[in-house]
Amino acid sequence: MIVRIESADDPRVAEYTNLTDVALRARVEPENGIFLAESQNVIRRAVAAGHRVRSFLMAPRWLDSMADVISQARAFSGGSDVPVYVAPQEVLQGITVFNLHRGALATMHRPPLRTVEEVLAGARSGAGARRVVVLDDIVDHTNVGAAMRSAAALGVDAVLVTPRCADPLYRRSVRVSMGTVFQLPWTRIEPWPGGISLLRSLGFTVAALALSEDSVSLDELATDLPERLALVLGTEGDGLSRRTVEGADLVVRIPMDHGVDSLNVAAAGAVAFWATRVR
């Protein structure tokens, strides 16, 4: 069903409004059981991963290139129609408060979160996860998306996010991840850092990336990798809490030059993922 939208105030597209308001979207999306996917490539990855579309929003010129995705989305919905809202560019900009130039937006049904045990057991095509990353209270959606993308590209089997970590399905996280958030199994782990004991009971060595006097270098860890390893990355600025560092099995630092003491959390994650990948 193609629905023409002539006004940014049309209630049928209310889910797409005020996309730049992080606080609003972060509150409204989970409560309403939805998330937003932005750009053709991201929407394609979401649909390919089995996520159900509630509706599409796009300019008329994108209808042809999105026709196959629209058909697939309708098939996933059991044959029920999925509305495709179409509006002129100026109306789209009034709805989204930015220039929609990546082809399309879609609101999607937020899937129920699986347990940590289910996610880790189901990774590696059911063989079980060997490399896991924990994103501990990372509050910047861009960093969450970048970390998810690096994790997907560099051999991480699953991602766990702590209770106060930013939402991996928030629009900016999804966009920065280039849709890899849909390809990499993830869920929330809570309580934290109490969840460290759960990871340990599942056979994981828990390594906290932090600066401390008793830390080992990433090079040392890479020469004798545990069979199952969980890397914990801390929040921007403050890093990992003392309780998390003390609860981990070991503390790992990345060797650095020129007096630099730390990297952006997403960059640090990429370095650690590469060094500890299963060869």
C-alpha positions in Angstrom: 0.0 0.0 0.0 1.5 3.3 -1.2 0.4 6.2 1.0 1.0 9.8 -0.1 2.0 12.1 2.7 1.4 15.8 2.1 2.2 17.3 5.6 4.9 16.7 8.2 2.1 16.8 10.8 0.3 13.7 9.4 -0.2 11.4 12.4 0.5 8.3 10.3 4.2 9.2 10.2 4.5 10.3 13.9 7.0 7.5 14.6 9.5 9.2 12.2 9.3 12.7 13.7 12.1 14.5 15.6 14.8 12.0 14.7 17.6 14.2 16.0 16.2 14.3 19.5 18.3 11.6 21.1 16.6 11.7 24.5 13.1 11.4 23.0 13.9 8.6 20.6 15.8 6.6 23.2 12.8 6.7 25.4 10.0 6.3 22.8 11.5 3.6 20.6 12.0 0.9 23.3 8.8 1.7 25.0 6.8 1.4 21.8 8.7 -1.7 20.7 10.2 -0.2 17.6 13.5 0.9 16.2 14.4 2.9 13.0 16.6 1.8 10.2 18.1 4.4 7.9 19.4 4.0 4.3 18.7 1.3 1.7 21.7 -0.8 2.7 20.8 -0.8 6.4 17.2 -1.7 5.7 18.3 -4.5 3.4 20.5 -6.0 6.1 17.7 -5.7 8.7 15.2 -7.4 6.5 17.7 -10.1 5.4 18.3 -10.8 9.1 14.6 -11.4 9.6 13.5 -8.2 11.2 9.9 -7.3 10.6 9.1 -3.9 9.0 6.2 -1.8 10.4 6.4 0.9 7.6 8.6 2.6 5.1 9.2 6.3 4.5 10.8 7.6 1.3 10.8 10.0 -1.6 9.0 8.7 -4.7 12.2 8.3 -6.7 13.3 5.4 -4.3 10.2 3.3 -4.9 11.7 1.3 -7.8 15.1 0.5 -6.2 13.4 -0.5 -2.9 10.6 -2.6 -4.6 12.3 -5.9 -3.8 12.9 -5.1 -0.2 9.3 -3.9 0.2 8.1 -7.2 -1.3 10.3 -9.2 1.1 9.1 -7.2 4.1 5.5 -7.9 3.2 6.3 -11.6 2.9 7.9 -11.6 6.3 4.6 -10.0 7.7 2.6 -13.0 6.7 1.1 -11.4 3.7 -0.3 -8.4 5.5 0.3 -5.1 3.9 3.2 -2.9 5.1 2.5 0.8 4.4 5.0 2.7 2.3 4.7 6.4 3.1 5.9 8.6 0.2 6.4 12.3 0.5 8.1 15.2 -1.4 11.6 16.0 -0.2 10.6 19.2 1.6 7.9 17.3 3.5 10.4 14.5 4.4 12.8 17.1 5.8 10.0 18.6 7.9 9.2 15.1 9.3 12.8 14.0 10.0 14.4 17.4 10.7 17.3 16.5 8.5 17.9 15.9 4.8 17.0 12.4 4.0 19.5 11.5 1.2 20.2 7.9 1.9 17.1 6.6 0.2 14.6 5.5 2.8 13.7 5.0 6.5 11.8 2.2 8.0 10.3 1.6 11.4 10.8 -2.0 12.5 9.5 -4.2 15.3 12.0 -4.5 18.1 12.7 -8.2 18.7 12.6 -9.6 22.3 16.0 -9.8 23.9 17.4 -13.3 24.4 19.2 -14.4 27.5 23.0 -14.3 27.6 23.1 -18.1 27.6 21.0 -18.3 24.5 23.0 -15.7 22.6 26.4 -17.3 23.5 25.2 -20.9 22.8 23.7 -19.9 19.5 26.8 -18.1 18.1 29.2 -19.7 15.6 26.2 -21.5 13.9 25.3 -23.2 17.2 28.9 -24.2 18.1 29.0 -21.6 20.8 30.8 -18.3 21.1 34.6 -18.2 21.6 35.1 -14.4 21.4 32.7 -12.0 23.2 32.8 -8.3 23.8 31.1 -6.5 26.7 30.3 -2.8 26.1 30.2 -1.5 29.6 28.1 1.7 30.0 29.3 3.2 26.7 26.9 6.2 26.3 27.7 7.5 22.9 25.6 5.9 20.2 28.3 6.5 17.6 30.9 4.6 19.6 28.4 1.7 20.2 27.8 1.5 16.4 31.5 1.7 15.6 32.3 -1.0 18.1 29.6 -3.3 16.7 30.9 -2.8 13.2 34.5 -3.6 14.2 33.3 -6.6 16.2 31.4 -8.0 13.3 34.4 -7.5 10.9 37.1 -8.8 13.3 35.9 -12.2 14.5 33.8 -11.4 17.6 31.0 -13.9 18.0 28.6 -11.9 20.2 28.2 -8.6 22.0 26.8 -8.0 25.5 25.8 -4.6 26.6 25.5 -3.5 30.3 22.3 -2.0 31.6 23.3 1.6 31.2 25.0 1.2 27.8 23.5 3.1 24.8 20.9 1.2 22.7 22.5 -0.7 19.8 19.2 -0.3 17.9 19.1 3.5 18.2 19.2 5.0 14.7 22.7 6.5 14.9 24.1 3.2 16.3 22.5 1.2 13.5 23.7 3.7 10.9 27.3 3.8 12.1 27.4 0.0 12.4 26.3 -0.1 8.7 23.7 -2.6 9.7 26.1 -5.1 11.2 24.1 -4.8 14.5 21.6 -7.1 12.7 24.2 -9.7 11.8 26.0 -10.0 15.1 24.2 -11.7 18.1 23.8 -9.3 21.0 21.8 -8.9 24.2 22.0 -7.1 27.6 23.8 -8.6 30.5 22.6 -7.7 34.0 23.3 -7.1 36.7 26.8 -5.8 36.0 29.5 -6.3 37.1 27.8 -9.2 38.7 27.4 -10.8 35.3 31.1 -11.5 35.3 30.5 -14.6 37.4 27.9 -15.8 34.7 30.5 -15.4 32.0 33.1 -17.3 34.1 30.6 -20.1 34.7 30.1 -20.4 31.0 33.8 -21.0 30.5 35.0 -17.5 29.6 38.1 -15.7 30.8 37.1 -12.1 31.4 39.7 -9.5 30.3 39.2 -5.9 31.2 40.8 -3.3 28.9 42.2 -0.7 31.4 45.3 0.9 32.7 46.6 -0.6 35.9 49.8 -1.6 37.5 49.1 -5.3 37.3 47.9 -5.2 33.6 49.4 -7.4 30.9 50.0 -6.2 27.4 47.7 -7.1 24.6 50.8 -8.7 22.9 51.2 -11.0 25.9 47.5 -12.0 25.9 47.7 -12.7 22.1 50.5 -15.2 22.5 48.5 -17.4 24.8 44.8 -16.9 24.1 42.1 -18.6 26.2 39.7 -20.9 24.4 36.9 -18.6 25.4 37.6 -14.9 25.9 35.3 -12.0 26.9 36.8 -8.5 26.4 35.3 -5.7 28.5 35.4 -2.1 27.1 34.6 0.8 29.4 32.7 4.0 29.1 34.1 7.1 27.5 36.2 9.3 29.8 36.1 7.3 33.0 36.7 3.9 31.5 35.8 0.8 33.5 34.7 1.0 37.2 37.0 -0.3 39.9 34.5 -3.1 40.7 34.6 -4.3 37.1 38.4 -4.2 36.9 38.8 -6.0 40.2 36.2 -8.6 39.2 37.9 -9.5 35.9 40.3 -12.4 35.5 43.0 -10.2 34.1 43.5 -6.6 33.0 44.9 -5.9 29.5 46.5 -2.7 28.2 47.3 -1.8 24.6 51.0 -0.9 24.1 51.3 2.7 22.9 53.9 5.1 21.7 54.6 8.9 21.8 53.2 9.3 25.3 49.6 8.5 24.3 47.9 6.7 27.2 44.6 5.7 25.6 42.5 5.4 22.5 38.9 6.1 21.7 36.9 3.1 23.0 35.8 2.0 19.5 39.4 2.2 18.2 40.7 0.4 21.2 38.1 -2.3 20.7 39.1 -2.8 17.0 42.7 -3.2 18.0 41.8 -5.8 20.7 39.4 -7.7 18.4 42.1 -8.0 15.7 44.8 -9.2 18.2 42.6 -11.8 19.9 40.7 -13.1 16.8 40.4 -16.9 16.4 42.9 -17.9 13.8 
